[in-house]
C-alpha cells in the first residue's frame, strides 16, 4: 500500500508518516519499481500502535522505546503519565478558576484585569502583611470576586489577615453567605469555624438564614458561633443553643450576654427566664452549671426572673443561694 493510501486509511498525514520514518518509528517494508514507499499490513499495524500510544500522551521517543525495547515495562511510564496528567489538570483548573474570577469582576479594561490579577496573587502570598493589605484594598480598588475572598477566608490561619478578610466579605455583598455556608460542611473543623465566623459578620437576611441553619450543625463550635451571632441580631431561635452553652460552660459569659440582648424584647423575656429555670430544675444539671444559669438570670428583666432568683436564694446549694441573694440585692439597688 502506497503512502497516500496509508494516510487516507489511517488518518495520519503523509508528512507525519515521513517524520515517523525519519525517527525510525516505522519503516516501509518495501519500495515499488518507481521507488515509492510501500507499506505492508504489519507496517500499518505498527502505525496504529504508534497512534494509540500517542493518544495516551507518550512522546515519540517513549513510543519508540515501548515498541522496540523487549525489556521495557509500561508500569513505571504509566504511573509517570498519571502524575503528569494530574499536574496538568491541576494547573489548567487553577487557570480556569482565575479566569472565571476575573470574568466575574467584569473588568472595564486591561488595567482592571491587571489589578484583579495582582490582588488575586497577593491573596495567595506567603506574607501575611501582603495578604492583609490585599484584603483591605479589595473593597476600595477593583473588587476581588467574592469567591476568591471566601476561599482565602476559609484557608487563612493568621488572625489579623482573617479579620481583614471577614471585613472585606461583609462589604462585598453578592453570594458570599451562600459560599461560606458550603464551608460549614467541610470535614476540617478549622474550616467550619472560619466559615461560621465569617457568616457571623455578614449582613443581611441571607446570612441570618444560613446562621439559623447552622444551629443544627453537628459541630458544637459552629452552633455556638451561630447562636452568639443570632443572639446579637435579636433572633430568638438561638435561645436553646445559648442556654446549652451556659450549661456546658462554652463561652457561657458571651452566651449570657446574648440572652440579655434577646430579653430586651418583651415578647421573649419570660420565655428565656422560663427556659433558664427549667434547666436549673433538671436533675441532670450539675452544680457548676446551676451556678452559671443563676448568674445568667441576672441579665433577664421581668418578674419571672425575679421570682426565680427569690426561690434560688433558698436553694440547698449554698453557692447558688448566695449568688441569687447577691443578684437580688443588685436588682433592688437599681
VENLINWO-V109227 format. One record per residue. N is the residue number from 0. RES is the residue in one small letter. PHI is phi as a letter, one per 40 degrees, with the letter a starting at -180 (none if undefined). PSI is psi in degrees with one decimal (none if undefined). NEAR is the number of other ideal C-beta (glycine too) atoms within 12 Angstrom. Layout:
n->(N:N)
res->(RES:RES)
phi->(PHI:PHI)
psi->(PSI:PSI)
near->(NEAR:NEAR)
//
This chain:
n->(0:1:2:3:4:5:6:7:8:9:10:11:12:13:14:15:16:17:18:19:20:21:22:23:24:25:26:27:28:29:30:31:32:33:34:35:36:37:38:39:40:41:42:43:44:45:46:47:48:49:50:51:52:53:54:55:56:57:58:59:60:61:62:63:64:65:66:67:68:69:70:71:72:73:74:75:76:77:78:79:80:81:82:83:84:85:86:87:88:89:90:91:92:93:94:95:96:97:98:99:100:101:102:103:104:105:106:107:108:109:110:111:112:113:114:115:116:117:118:119:120:121:122:123:124:125:126:127:128:129:130:131:132:133:134:135:136:137:138:139:140:141:142:143:144:145:146:147:148:149:150:151:152:153:154:155:156:157:158:159:160:161:162:163:164:165:166:167:168:169:170:171:172:173:174:175:176:177:178:179:180:181:182:183:184:185:186:187:188:189:190:191:192:193:194:195:196:197:198:199:200:201:202:203:204:205:206:207:208:209:210:211:212:213:214:215:216:217:218:219:220:221:222:223:224:225:226:227:228:229:230:231:232:233:234:235:236:237:238:239:240:241:242:243:244:245:246:247:248:249:250:251:252:253:254:255:256:257:258:259:260:261:262:263:264:265:266:267:268:269:270:271:272:273:274:275:276:277:278:279:280:281:282:283:284:285:286:287:288:289:290:291:292:293:294:295:296:297:298:299:300:301:302:303:304:305:306:307:308:309:310:311:312:313:314:315:316:317:318:319:320:321:322:323:324:325:326:327:328:329:330:331:332:333)
res->(x:x:x:x:x:x:x:x:x:x:x:x:x:x:x:x:x:x:x:x:x:x:x:x:x:x:x:x:x:x:x:x:x:x:x:x:x:x:x:x:x:x:x:x:x:x:x:x:x:x:x:x:x:x:x:x:x:x:x:x:x:x:x:x:x:x:x:x:x:x:x:x:x:x:x:x:x:x:x:x:x:x:x:x:x:x:x:x:x:x:x:x:x:x:x:x:x:x:x:x:x:x:x:x:x:x:x:x:x:x:x:x:x:x:x:x:x:x:x:x:x:x:x:x:x:x:x:x:x:x:x:x:x:x:x:x:x:x:x:x:x:x:x:x:x:x:x:x:x:x:x:x:x:x:x:x:x:x:x:x:x:x:x:x:x:x:x:x:x:x:x:x:x:x:x:x:x:x:x:x:x:x:x:x:x:x:x:x:x:x:x:x:x:x:x:x:x:x:x:x:x:x:x:x:x:x:x:x:x:x:x:x:x:x:x:x:x:x:x:x:x:x:x:x:x:x:x:x:x:x:x:x:x:x:x:x:x:x:x:x:x:x:x:x:x:x:x:x:x:x:x:x:x:x:x:x:x:x:x:x:x:x:x:x:x:x:x:x:x:x:x:x:x:x:x:x:x:x:x:x:x:x:x:x:x:x:x:x:x:x:x:x:x:x:x:x:x:x:x:x:x:x:x:x:x:x:x:x:x:x:x:x:x:x:x:x:x:x:x:x:x:x:x:x:x:x:x:x:x:x:x:x:x:x)
phi->(none:c:c:c:c:c:c:c:c:c:g:c:c:c:c:c:c:c:c:d:c:c:c:g:c:a:b:d:c:a:b:c:c:c:g:c:c:b:b:c:c:c:c:c:c:c:d:c:c:d:c:c:c:c:c:c:g:c:c:c:c:c:c:c:c:c:c:b:c:c:c:c:b:c:d:c:c:c:d:c:c:c:c:c:c:c:c:c:c:c:c:c:c:c:c:c:c:c:c:c:c:c:c:c:c:f:c:c:a:c:c:c:d:c:c:c:d:c:c:c:c:c:c:c:c:c:c:c:c:c:c:c:c:c:c:c:c:c:c:c:c:c:c:c:d:d:d:c:c:c:d:c:c:c:b:c:b:c:c:c:c:d:c:c:c:c:c:c:c:c:b:c:g:g:b:d:c:c:c:c:c:c:c:c:c:c:c:c:d:c:c:c:c:c:c:c:c:c:c:c:c:c:c:g:c:c:c:c:c:c:c:d:c:c:c:c:c:c:c:c:c:c:d:c:c:c:c:c:c:c:c:c:c:g:c:c:d:c:d:d:c:c:c:d:c:c:c:c:g:b:f:c:c:c:c:c:c:c:c:c:c:c:c:c:c:d:c:b:d:c:c:c:c:c:c:c:c:c:c:c:c:c:c:c:c:c:d:c:c:c:c:c:c:c:c:c:c:c:c:b:c:h:c:c:c:c:c:c:c:c:c:c:c:b:c:c:c:c:c:c:c:c:c:c:c:c:c:c:c:c:c:c:c:c)
psi->(130.6:164.7:-36.9:-41.7:-39.1:-43.3:-40.2:-41.4:-32.8:-20.7:4.1:126.4:155.4:-36.6:-42.0:-35.7:-38.9:-35.5:-43.2:-42.0:-40.8:-28.0:-6.3:13.9:-40.8:133.6:130.6:137.4:-22.2:-179.9:147.1:172.9:-25.2:-0.4:7.1:147.0:140.0:122.4:136.0:174.2:-34.8:-39.2:-43.0:-38.5:-39.5:-37.3:-43.7:-33.4:-43.6:-46.0:-35.8:-44.0:-33.9:-35.4:-19.5:-3.9:7.3:144.6:163.7:-33.5:-43.6:-35.6:-41.6:-42.5:-43.7:-35.9:-26.2:-17.5:110.0:-28.4:2.6:130.0:133.8:-15.7:-48.9:-39.2:-40.7:-41.6:-42.7:-38.4:-38.9:-44.5:-47.0:-40.9:-41.9:-42.5:-39.7:-41.8:-41.8:-43.1:-41.9:-37.5:-41.4:-41.6:-43.2:-42.7:-44.5:-42.1:-40.5:-38.8:-37.9:-41.9:-38.0:-27.7:-8.4:59.6:142.0:-22.3:179.8:-29.6:-40.3:-42.8:-45.5:-38.0:-41.1:-44.2:-43.8:-41.6:-40.1:-41.3:-38.8:-36.6:-25.4:9.4:154.2:-15.3:124.5:-36.9:-41.0:-42.5:-41.8:-44.0:-39.3:-41.9:-43.0:-33.8:-8.8:-16.9:-41.0:-32.6:-156.8:122.3:134.7:137.7:141.0:-37.2:-39.5:-39.4:-41.1:-46.7:-42.8:-42.4:-37.9:-18.9:-7.1:131.1:-21.1:124.4:-35.7:-43.0:-40.9:-41.2:-40.6:-38.0:-39.7:-38.8:-45.1:-40.5:-39.9:-23.8:2.1:-24.9:-152.4:-149.0:27.7:-40.1:-37.2:-44.1:-39.6:-37.8:-30.7:-31.6:-19.8:-18.5:9.1:145.6:-9.2:121.1:-40.7:-36.2:-42.2:-40.8:-42.3:-37.1:-46.4:-33.0:-39.9:-41.6:-36.5:-26.7:-1.8:132.6:168.5:163.4:-33.1:-44.1:-40.4:-38.9:-40.5:-36.9:-36.8:-45.2:-34.0:-17.2:-21.6:7.4:140.5:-16.2:118.4:-31.0:-42.8:-45.9:-40.8:-47.7:-40.7:-42.7:-42.2:-42.5:-43.0:-35.6:-43.5:-18.6:-2.3:25.2:112.8:-17.6:-20.7:-12.1:-51.1:-40.9:-38.9:-40.8:-39.4:-39.8:-39.2:-44.0:-43.1:-8.7:26.1:109.8:42.2:-34.0:-45.3:-38.3:-40.9:-38.9:-40.6:-36.8:-36.9:-40.2:-45.9:-34.5:-11.7:-16.5:116.4:-22.1:-23.4:-5.1:-55.2:-33.9:-44.3:-44.8:-42.4:-42.4:-40.5:-43.9:-41.4:-41.1:-34.5:-33.4:-13.7:136.5:-27.1:-9.5:117.1:165.1:-45.7:-38.7:-37.2:-36.1:-41.7:-38.1:-38.1:-44.7:-35.8:-29.9:-22.2:-30.9:4.3:116.9:174.1:163.8:-31.5:-44.3:-39.3:-45.2:-38.4:-40.2:-35.7:-45.9:-41.6:-22.8:-14.2:16.8:148.6:-23.8:111.5:-37.6:-40.5:-44.2:-43.1:-40.3:-45.0:-41.2:-45.2:-42.7:-36.4:-39.2:-40.5:-36.9:-44.8:-30.1:-18.5:none)
near->(25:23:30:19:17:34:22:15:20:27:16:31:17:24:13:23:34:20:17:33:25:14:21:17:32:35:22:27:19:16:15:14:7:8:11:17:26:22:33:19:14:16:29:28:20:31:36:22:25:34:26:18:27:25:13:21:22:27:19:23:18:26:30:23:22:29:28:19:14:8:8:18:12:20:11:14:23:19:13:18:23:17:15:19:17:15:15:15:15:14:14:14:14:18:16:14:20:27:19:17:33:29:16:24:31:15:23:13:12:12:13:20:21:18:25:34:26:23:37:35:23:29:38:25:21:13:15:23:16:22:35:27:23:35:42:26:24:37:22:17:22:28:32:44:35:31:31:38:46:39:31:43:45:34:24:35:19:22:14:18:32:30:23:33:44:37:26:40:46:31:24:36:20:27:22:39:38:24:31:46:31:24:37:38:22:23:11:16:19:21:28:31:31:36:46:43:36:48:45:37:33:40:22:22:13:21:37:28:21:35:42:28:26:42:35:19:29:14:26:25:27:38:34:36:40:46:45:39:40:36:42:25:28:21:30:27:26:38:40:28:38:48:38:29:36:44:32:24:24:26:25:28:20:26:41:35:25:39:47:32:30:40:34:21:22:16:14:29:28:24:25:41:37:24:34:45:31:21:32:36:18:16:10:12:26:19:20:19:29:34:31:34:47:42:34:44:45:34:33:43:25:26:16:25:36:26:20:36:39:23:23:36:27:16:25:12:22:16:22:32:23:20:29:36:23:22:30:26:16:17:24:13:8:10)
//
